[in-house]
Amino acid sequence: MAQEVQLALQLQRMDRQLAHLHSEIRGLPQKIAALEQQIEAHQQRLQTDQAALAANQTELRRLNAANVDHREKITKLKKQVMQATTQEQLTAFQHEIAFCETETEKNEVTSLVLIEAGEALAETVKQAEANLAAEHANVEKNKEDAKILSEVDRRKGVRIYREREVLAKEFPPKLLEHYERLRKKHKDGIVVAEASEGLCSCCMMNIRPALTQQIRQYPEKLHFCESCLRMLAYNPPVSVDGVASSQKLSS
């Protein structure tokens, strides 16, 4: 492959690697924020479970207190029954006693349901606390791993950047200037496109037959797509087991 083409492809490969590394490094805060959101989700679930358990216990205490009041009232009413002087008074006291006893029974049934539900809620809270602790440990590990990976990427990026500086010095200045303009223009990072089968591999526009002929005749030179202005590297078909195909250029 022509020297200029080799240099351009190597430079492009380094630039795309650097772009990928920079993207990962810039994404570190988002990664950490996403991990911390996992903690918040577990905390919210725990708080919801804790609130449900607290409401359960509050209602159970209210029913128990109500039953204490009912029993005290029943005791007083029974004493008043003994002191009743008319049938009307006796009937009124008996109705009041019956009402208190009915309410007490209802509260006891409800209390049993609440106790059973409270036991389940307590177990749920216990499990949620364990899950939160485990998630804390997992998130902290993942955050540390992400920071380590970011540092690895940073060091790798520094190494590639230094290698790129050395490589860029081998470029003809005008060609390097043109390369840099194309790199800024095309956000996909592809400056060197393949010229194969009469097409530009990036913009997929037809290459004029005359330009195609020039590319084939002078593969040692870089040519330019008249549509997207990318550099064109000739990629001639190669035969593999008698079948013609194009060899993929490294990018």
Buried (B, 14 or more C-beta within 10 A) or exposed (E): EBEBBEBBBBBBBBBBBBBEBEEBBEEBEEBBEEBEEBBEEBBEBBEEBBEBBEEBBEBBEEBBEBBEEBEEBBEBBEEBBEEBEEEEEBEBBBEBBEBBEEBBEEBEEEBEEBEEBBEEBBEBBEEBBEEBEEBBEEBEEBBEEBEEBBEEBBEBBEEBBEEBEEBBEEBEEEBBEBBBEBBEEBEEBBBBBBBBEEBBBBBEEBBEEEBBEBBEEEBEEBBBBBEBBBBBBBBEEEEEEEEEEEEEBEB
